[in-house]
Amino acid sequence: MNAGMRLAKMVKKETIPHSLLFAGPKGSGKAKAAIQFACDVICLHNPHHRTKIASGNHPDIHLFHPEGKTGIHSIDSLRGLTREVAMCPNEAHLQFFIIHDAERMLPTSSNALLKTFEEPTPRSVIILLSSKPSKLLPTVLSRCQKIDFWIPPVRDKTSLQNQFLTLLIKGPTYKELEEISNFLDQEKKEWEKNLRKSLTTDFSPAEKATFEKEVEGAVTLKFQESAFSLLEVVLEWYRDRTLLQVGGSKEDLFFPEHLEKLKATPYLPFARVSKAIDETRLALERSLKLSTCLEVLFLKLQPLSYVQQPAYCHSRA
């Protein structure tokens, strides 16, 4: 269950912890999620608060940032927080204290909060935001319910990966898989040719034998990297389909631009896809032909994929 789903469940069930840690890299949306979570909780029964929260002027949402040239949370600031936590909310039924870059609290500052964590007030919620939660004191970590945020890996796809994605979506024929395999075989020859060009020194017989092994190993690894990149596309596609199956967010997808196609892809347990990918990778490492490995992979996924079995049969006839 991702962060958004966990927080939505808390709001729906009205089971709001007094201390939360939103952990995740910069850019993962944890700060925005903290404000949204506070808004959802406060507005659950009183939606008239929403406008004031949106303007950033709600008296029951308190933000704390590192201060000054040192960029740390001063002990005076956090002592002030502990005094405010003990007070009643101004307008809402709960008040929220959101501490940005919580790892920037010195041990003395963190200790100022410990009593608040240990003896929480019933109408206050503290949310720590941190991209480096391991730097927080263990005593602080142990008193917070952790919500993990993450950024989906965003990689620029190669032209070959984009071509393969198109085939994956529509359903590849054996001929198309063979064309991809032949393309990589040709690239492999070019890699080897260029590598040999770059080394023109005369070799002794022993040196030549060593060089031949090194060239063969380097070219094989390069070929496998390209082939494995195609398997990544399959894995990422079915990972997206699994995420949609469990109600995940569009923002967490590798291929949000193909949302409708993803929804139309029949669901396949991700463990089964992952196993098929691992078996295909092993076959490639054993130097089986790429087109054959891909054909077997798609046949394993065939009941729930877009592989066109008649096209396979026709191609081999």
N, C-alpha and C positions, 0 to 999 in steps of 0.2 A: 504494500500500500504506500503510495507516494505521499509527500508532505501535505499537499493540498487536500487529499482525501482524508488523511488523519485529522487535520485541523477541522475540516468540515464535519467530521464525525463527532469531534469534541463539542462543536457548537450545537449540533443537532441534539445531542444527548445532554447538553449543558453540564458536561463534566470537564470543567476548566481547571487545570493544575495551577497551583500558586506560583510555580517556578518552571520556566521553560528555557531550553537552549536551542536556538535555531542555528545549526551548524552547516556550513557549506562555503564553497569558494566565492570570491567576489564576482558579482554578476549573476549569481544564482537566484536572485530575487527574494532573499530572505528578509531584507528590510521592508520591502513592499508588502510581503506576506504578513509581517508582524503588524503593520498598520491595518491591513485588510482583516486580519484575525480579530484585532481589537474592535474594529468597526462592526464586524459580524456579530460579535458577542454583545456589544453595547446596544446594537440596533435590533437584536433578536426580538425583543418585546417593545422596543421604543424606537421605531424607524425615524422619528423626527430628529435624532442625533446625527443622521448621516450627512446632512449638509454642512454642519459645523466641523465634522471630522474631515470631510473632503477639503475644506478650506485650510486645514492644519491648525485650527484654533480651539480644539476641544480641550476644556480644562482638566479632563480626566485621562488624557493620553500624554504622558511625560517622556520626552526624548533626552537621552544623555549621550554626549559625544566626548571623545578624548579632547583634552584642552591644551592650549598654549604651545610653545615651541617644542616641548618634550613629547607632546602627543600622547599623554597618558590620562587616565581617569584619576583625578586628585582624590585624596582621602576626604577632603572637605566636601567635595561634590557628592561622594557616595554616602557620607554621613548625613548630608542634606536629604539624600534619597531615602535613607532609613527613617528620617523624621516624617517625611511626606507619606511614606508607606503606612505609617501608623495612623494617619488621619483618615477621615471618611471621604469618600468621593464627593466631588462638588455637585454633579448633576446626574451621573449615571449610577447604575447599581454596582458597577465595578470600575476600578481605575487601573490603568496599565502603565508600567514603567519599562521602557525599551532602552536597553543599554547597547549602543553600537560599539563594535570592535572591543568586545568584552575581554579579549586576551590582553588588552592594553591596561588592565587593572594590575597595579602592583600588589604583592601579597598583603601589604598592610591595608590597602584599599579593599581587597577581597574579603579580608577578615572583618572589615566593618559591616559587610553584608551577611556574614554567616548567621548571626542571631536572627536576622530577618528570614533567612531561608529555613532555619531550624524551627522558628516560631512564627509561621506566616499569619498575616492578618487576613480575616475572612473575605475582605472586599478589595484586595489588591492582588495584581498579577505582575510578576517580574519576568521579562523576556530578555535573555542575553543573546546577542548576535555575535557570531564569531566565525572567522574563516580559519582559525587555528585553535580549535577547542582543546588540543593537547597541552596548550600553554596555560590553561586555567587550572586553578588549584583542585586537586582531587576532591577536597571537601566541598567545593562548589559544584563540581561535576556530579557528584553523587546525590545532590539535592535537587537536580533539575531533570525534567523529562526532556529527552533529546529528540529533536525533529531534524532529520537530515535533508538538506537541499543539495541538488547537483545540477550540473550543466551537461546535457547530452553531448557526446563528442561530435564536433562539427568539423568534418574534413572535406576539403575540396575533392570531388571525385575526378578520377582520370577519365579521359574520353572513352577508354575501354570499359571502365566501370559503368559509365552512363549508358553505353551501348548495351551492356549486359543487363542493366536494370530494365531497359526497354523490353528486352527479350523475356526477362523474368515476369514482367507485368502481363504481357500478351500471351506468353507460353512459347518457349523455343522449339524449333524443329531440330532434328539431328543435324541437318545440313548447316544450320546457323551455328550450332555448337562446334561443328567441325571447322567452320570458317574462323571462329575465335581461336580454336586450337592451332590452326595453321598460321594464323597471324602471330601468335606468341612463339611458335616454332621458328618463324622467319626472324622475329626480333631476337630470339636466342642466338641465331646464326650471326646476326649483325653485331650483337654484344661480343661474341667470341672473336669475330673479325677485328673489331675495333680494339679489343684488349690485346690481341696479338700484334696489331700495328704499333701500339704504344711501347712495346718491348722488342727492340731490334738488336739487342746485344747478342753476340755469339755465345752459345752455351756449350759447356762440356756435356757429354752424354748423361752424366748424373744430374747436372743442373737442368738439362732439357726435360728429363723424366719428372723432376720435381715441379718444374714450371707447367708441364702438361697437366699434372694433377691439380695444381692450383687454379689453372684456367678452367678446367672441367668443374671443379668445386664452385668457383665464383659464378660461372654461367648458370649452373644448376640452381644455386641459391637465388640468383636474380630471376630466373624463370619461375621458381616456386613462389617468390614474393608476389609476382604479377598474378599467378594463378590463385594464390590464397586471397588476394584482394577481391577476386570475383566471389569467393566463398563468403567473404565479409558482407558483401551486398545481400546475399541470400539470408545470412544470419540476422542482419539489421532489419531486413524487410519483415521477417517472421517475428522478430523481437517487437517491432512496431505493432504487428497484428495482435500479439499477445497483450501488449499494453492497452490497446483499444478494448480487448476482450474483458479486461478487469476494470474498465472505466477510467483509464489514464487520460492525462491532458494532452491536447494537440501539441502544446509547447514542448513536450518531452519526446516527440517523434524525430526519427532520423529523416523521414520522408513526408513532412506535413503537406507538401505540394501535391502528393498523391493520395490524399485522405480518402477519397471516394473509392479508389482502386483497392486501398488497404481494407476498407470495410467490406468490399466485395470478395476479398480473398477468404476462402473457408478457413476457419480456425484450426490450427494444428498445435498440439502441445509443444511448448518450446523445448522441453527436454528431448523430444523425439527429433526435432530439427537439429538441435545441437549435436546429438549423437550421429546423425547422418552427415553433418559437416565434418565432424572429427574423423569419421570413417573415410570420407572423401579425401581429406587432407593426408591421412596415412597412405592411401592408395597413390596419391601424387608423389609422396616422399619415396615410394617404391618404384617410381618412374613409369607408372602406367600412363597411357595416352590421356591427355586432358579431356578431349571430347568424350571419351569412354567414361571417364570418372564423372563428368558432369551429367552424362546421360543416366548413369546409375543413380546419381543423386536425385535427379528430377523424377526418376521412376519411384524412388523411395518416398518422395513427397507427392507423387501423382494423385492419390485419392483426394488431396486437399490443395492441389496446386493448379497451375494453368498449363501444364505440359500437354501437348497435343499428341496423344498416342498414335492416331492415324498417320500423322506426318512422319513420325519415327518409322513406322512400318513401311510407308511409301518410300522413304529415303533409302531404306536398306534393300528394297526389292530389286 
